[in-house]
């Protein structure tokens, strides 16, 4: 019998994952708050409800179940909504995170408290939701430091603080991005940063995604920390890469993530590998859907869906088939209102380009970057070497000509 899976998230980043689920022959129940979300085109059943409202989605699912539909699994597709999925899976007895684990990966303070208790290497941190203790806690941590909302995403409100004068204005920005108005600070960790993506199957971990993060824009986007893509294979030594993966697995165990996906934001400091944050979900940025398959030859989304259905993964099916250089870079534009866009066909046809997307159209307002959702577009390219892949991605973006309206 055909198995049915709930996919939470139907935005543009989710579409490739939904296509993979469709190709697996699954019945698809797709949920998203946007009734015009593109992923709905592939759905067998649609649920129009906020991806952040697990109870509302569960209510709609209950109606479908009463009508005879069997639900075999649930997964968030490139959406940071672990609590929504956990509410559903725990209510229906499906594979997935416990409600506790989902809370830990949704709340950065709870996550850090849990990791600290289990001795996982992390930055020093403090809860500064009460602004009256902000200056004292910052002085105790020392500068530079990071200030961020406790429960937001997409780098919203995350800022690098290099002087005490920056603190209070930055706190208000971070608090405004938190649904619960909670703010934390943490030690700034020097060293190269990495995006990792790991599959957990019955407590066994398989890290297929490992990319160096690029922050070349930081000197001009400060205090905001805006990533300008990433690239693989990593420049890190095999020994240090193994250390990063080992620390990531320690974090997964501490957070009781034994079945599903673990997304890691990691750093290699002078003191060794440390965890910045961990998420119990598939990553965005087309990392899990596109970059990992290009780099390894493994269909990462297919494996994640199997885990959501309760299947085991054998070592053979998660062993990389190849090592391919892959890079993603984002389109760098000045501020203004877009008048016209040219050169897309040439950019798409450029050597090595595997995926190119713009998030702007004529009439769009390009803003000064303060979070990742404001980036205008990207190119993903492959090459014979890491540098060639990076160059190809940048060269493709350079072919795109964006004209702005005169002010």
N, C-alpha and C positions, 0 to 999 in steps of 0.2 A: 504494500500500500504506500501511496505517496505520503511522505512526511511533510508537515507544515511548520514553518518557522515565522516568528514575529521579527520583523526588522524595524527598529526604532531609529528614525532618521531617513529622510528621502531627499535631502538636498543634493546639490551638484556633486559634492565629494562622495556621497553615498552611492551614486548611480553605478559605478563600476562594481562595487560589492554586491549590489542588488542583481546586476546582470550575472555575476558569478553564481549567486544562489539560484537564479532562474535556470542557468545552464546545468545545475546539479539536479534538476528535475523536482525541486521543492515547490510546494504550494506557499505563496508569499502573502502574509498579512503585513502590510506596511503602515507605519504610523508616523505622522508628522503634523505639526500645527499649521503648516502652510498648505491650503487646499490645492495650490498650483505647483507644489513641489514636484520636480521632474521625475523623481523615483516612483511616483504613483502610477506612471504609465506602465510599469511592469508588475503592478500589484494584482493579485487575485482578489484580495479583500483590502479595503482602505479604511483606516481609522484616522480621522482628522481630529487630533488632540495634541496639545503641547508635548514635546518630547521630555519636558521637565515634570510633567504631571503623570507619574506612573499609575496613580489611582484611577485617573480618568481613562487611561488606556486599558487598564485592567477591567474597568466596568464595561467597556466596549467589547473586550475579549470575552467576558462572561456571557454576553448576549450571543456571540458567535458560538461559544461552547454549548449553550442551551439549545442552539439550533442544530447541534450535531457535529460541529467542527472540532477536530482534535488538534491541540497545539503540542508540538514536540520539542520546541526550543525557542529561545529568544536571544537577540543580540542587538547591541547598538552599533550602527554603521557610521563610523566617523563622526559620532556625536558624543559629547562628554556628559553622559547621563547615566552613570552607573547605578544611582539610587533608583531611578525609574525602572531600569531593567531588573534590579534585585527585588523590588516590590512585586513585580510580575512573576518572576521565576520562583520566588519563595512562596507566593500564594498558590501557584499552580503545581508546585513540586517538580520544577524543571531544573536542569543543570545550571550552575552559575554561582555568583558570589553570594555569601551570606549577607544579611542586612548589615551586620557589623563591619565586614570587609568593605562593603559598598560605602558605608559611612566614612571609614578611614581614608578611602581614596577620594572622597568627595570633599573632605574638610582638611585643609592643609595643616592646621594646628593639631587635629586629632591624629593625622598621619605622622607628623613629626614626633608627637608624644609616644606613639606606638613604636616607631623605629628607634627612638632613644632608649625606651625600656628594654628593647631587644639587642641593644649594642650595635645597631647598624650605623656606619659612619655617615653623619649628616652635618650640615652647618649648625653653629650655635644659633639660637632663635629666641624670640620672645613675643608674647601676646601683648599688643599695644592697642587693643580695642578701646581702652580708656585713654584718651589723649593726654590726660594729666600725667601719666607715667611715661609718655613717649620719650622725652628728652633724657630721663634717667636711664631707661632701658637702652637707648641708643648709645649713651656714653659708656654703658657697661659692655656693649658689644664692640664698640669702636667703629670707626669709618675706614674704608667705605662699607656700606651695607645695602641690603635690598629691602624695600618696603613693598608689600603686596596685599591684596584682599585675601581673606582666608578661604573664600568660596566662590571664586570667579574663574574665568578661563580665557584662552586666546591672548594671554599676556596683558589683559585689561588691567590698568592701574598699577602694573609692576614697574618700579622705578629704581634707578641706581642713585643712591644718596652719597654725595661726596663732601658735603658740608652741613653743619648743624642747621644753618639757615634754611636749607631745603626741606627740612623734616616736616614742619607743620603743614605747609601747602600740599606736600606730597601725601600726607596722611589723609587729608580731605578728599583728594583725588582717588586714593585707594578705597576709602570708606564708601564713596559714592558708587564704586563698581561692585561692592559686596552686597548681595541680597539681604544679609543680616547685619550690615554695617560693622563688620569685624575686620581688624587689620592686624598684620603681624610684621615683624622685621626679622631679618636673618643675616648672618655673616656673609659677606661677599667672598666667594671662593675663587681664587685665581686658578687658571689652568684651562686646557682645552675641554670643551663640552661635547657631549654625544647624545644622540637620539638612539634608543634601543627599542626593539620590539620582540617580545618573547611569547612563545606558546607554552602553556602549562597543561600537561596531560597527566592526571592522577598523581600530581606532585613531582613529575619529571619536567624539566625545563629545557626548552630549545630556543636559543636566541638566534634568530635569522636576520633581524634588522640591526645594523650597527653603522651609524653614519656620523661623520664629523659635522658639527654645527658651525655655521658661518655667521660672524658678527661684524663684518667689515663696515657696516653702516653705523656702528655704535657711537663713533666719535661725533656724529652729527645728529643722531636721534636721541642722545642722552637728554634728560634722565630716563627716557623710555628705552627699553631693551628689545629691539626689533631684530629678529633673525632674518638674514638674507639667504636662507636655503641651507643645504647640506650636501654632503658628498661621501661616496664610498668607492673603494675600500678605505678604511680608516688609516690615518698616518701613524696611529698609535702602534707601539711594538706589540707582537703577539703576547708577550708576558703581561704587559699592562692592560691589554684588551681582555685577557682572561681574568685579570683582577677586577676590572669593571663589571664583567658578567657575573663573577662570583658575588660581588657586593649587591648587585641587582637581585640575584637569587635569594640572598639573605633577606632583602627587603620584602620580596614576594612571600617568603615563608613567614616573616614577622606579621604580615598583613593577611595571612591565611588565604592566599590566592593559590589554589592548587589545580584549578580547572578553568581555562579561559585564556585571556590575553593580558600581558603586563607591558605597559608602555613606560619606559624609563627616561628621565632627564638626568643625565649623569655628568660628572666632572672628574678629571684626574688632577688632583692638587699636589703640591710638594709633599703632602703627608700621605698621598695615596688616593685611591678611588673613593668617591663619596656620592651619596644620593642627593640630588636637588629635590626631585619630586617623582612619584610613581603614580600611574593611573591604571585602573583595571578595565581597560577598553582598547579598542583599535584607535590608532592615531589618525589625525587629519593630515593635511598637507600632501595627500596622495602618497604617503610613505608606505602604508600597508597595502594599499590597492595597486600601486604602480611601481614604486622604487624598489621595494624588496623583491618582487618577482623578477624585475629586470636584473637586479644584482645577483640573485641566487638561483633563478630558474624554478623556485618553489612558489606555488600559488598560495600565498599566505592567508588570504581571505577564505579560501576553500577549507583550509585546515582549521581556522577559527570557527567557521560555521559547523564543522564536524564536532568540535569541542562543545559548542552550544547545544548540539543535539545529544550530547552524552557519549559520543564515540571516543575511543582511544586513538592515539597517534603512534604509529610505529616509528622507530628511529630512521628507517629507510625513507619514509615519505617526508621527513623534515630535514634530510641531509641535503645541503646545497648541491645543485647539479653543475654550477659554474660560479666563477667570480668575475663579474662584469662591473666595470667602472661606470658609476651613475652619478649625476649631479642635478640638483634643482637650484635655480636662481630666480629671484623675483624681479619684476619690472620696476625700474627706478624712475619716477616721474616727479616733476615739480608740481606745486599746488595750482589748482585752477579748474575751470569748467571745460570738460572735453568737448571739442567741436567736431573732430573727425579722427578716424583711426584707419591707417593704411599699412600695407606690408604684411598682413597676417598670412596670406598665401605663401609668400616667400619665406617667412619665418617657420611656418609649418613644414615646408619642404627642405629646410636647411639640414646639412649633414648631421646625423646622429640624434635628431630631435624625435622623441617618442611621444611626448604630450606637451601641448601648449594651450593655455587658457587665459583669457582676460576676464576680469570681473567688472570691467567698466564698459560703457557704451557712450555714444554722443549724448551729452547732457549730464553725464556723471560729474560729481564734484570730487576731485582728487584732493585729499586733505594731508596735512602734515601728520606723519605717522606717530601714533601713540599706542597702537596695539596691532596684533597680527591680522585682524579682520579687515583692516584698511588697506592692505596691499592690493595692488592693481592687477596683478597677473603673474604668470610664471612660465618657465620652460623647464622641462625635464629632458636631459640628453644623456646618451651613452657614448663611450669612447674606448679606445685601446688602453688608455691610462686615465687616472683620476684627473690630471690637469687637462687632458684633451676633452673629457666630458664637461668640465667646468667651462672651458673656452667655448665649446659648442653651445652650451646653454646661454652664455652671455652673448655670443655672436648672433644667435637666433633672436634674442630680445632686442638687439641693436637694429634689427631689420624692421621693427615695428615703429611706425611714425605716428605719434599722437600730436595732433594740433589742438591748441586751446583757444577758447573764445577771448577776444580782446576785451579787457575790462574798461 
